[in-house]
Each structure stands twice: as C-alpha cells, then as structure tokens.
C-alpha cells in the first residue's frame, strides 16, 4: 500500500500500526480505516438499478450451479487465490 495515495482521502483515515514479526523483528506501518457507510440507501438510476439486478441474478445462478458440484472448493480456492 502506498500511504501517500490515502493521506488526504475523503473516505477514511490512516492510523499508525506496529507489531513484531517472529523472524524479522519489530515493524511499523499505517492502516487505512474507512469512514462508516451512511445509514440511508443511495438513490440509484434505473440503469444502475437494472445492472445491480442483473449482477445479483447472475450470482444467484452461479451459486445454484456451484451447489450441484461434488467438490465446489476445487473451483473456489484457485479463484480466491487469484483474487488475493
């Protein structure tokens, strides 16, 4: 993480953190703490609402298909590793 990219963020703050690595010793860094989300639901345009609805339907379809696999972890684990 490049701390300077988050220094003046309107969406959160940086806080100092520190710890000790068992092999490399003490370390210091900063962590980004996001601001709380608003309680009210944002107003979406019809186009955005439809896109969200289509994405939700696609995820539901994928979930339904994955539940039929004998070992869904075979597909899930590589995808999670790649995302990380």
N, C-alpha and C positions, 0 to 999 in steps of 0.2 A: 504494500500500500504506500502510495506517495502522499505523505501527510500534507504537503503544501496544496494538493488538489482539494483537500477537505477543510482547510483552515478557515475560510470565510463562508462556509456552507449555510444556506438558509434552512436546510433540512435537518440539522443536528450539530453536535459539538464534538470536539476531540478532547479526550481525557488521557492523562498520563497513566500508564500501567507499567508494572515491573514484576519480575519473578526471578527464579533461579532454575537454570537448566542443569540436570544432573551431570552432564558431561562438560558443558561449556561455561557454566557459572552464571553469575547474575546478568540480567538483561533489562533494558528499559525501552519502551516504545510508546505509541499512542493508540488509542482505540476510538473508533467513531461510534457515538451514541446517537441514534436517530431521535428526532423530535417525535412526540406522540402523534398518532394519527387523529384527525378530527373525528368527533362522535357522529356528525351528520354524514349521510351518504352523499357523495358528489352527484351533481346533475350530469347525466350523460346525454350526448346527442343520440339521435336514432341510429346513426351509422355505428357509433361506438357501442351502443347497447346491443345491436344485432351482431357485431363482431364478437362481443363477450359471450352472447348466447350461443353462437356457432362454436366458439372455442370450448365452452362448457359441454356442449353436446359431443364434440369430438373426444374430449377427455372421458366422458361417461362411456362412450363406445369403446375406447381403448381399455378402460378399467374392466368393462364387461368381457372383452376378449381375453385380457390377461388372467382373469379369474378362471378361465377354462384351461389354462396351461397347467400341465402337471408340476412344473418347477418354474414359476414365474421369476424367481431370483436369477435364473440364467440370463434373462433379458434385463432385469432391473439393475443388477450390480455393475455391468460394464457401462451402462448409461449414466449411473451416478458417478462412477469414477471419471468418465469423460467430462462430465459437467464440472466436477471439482477442479 
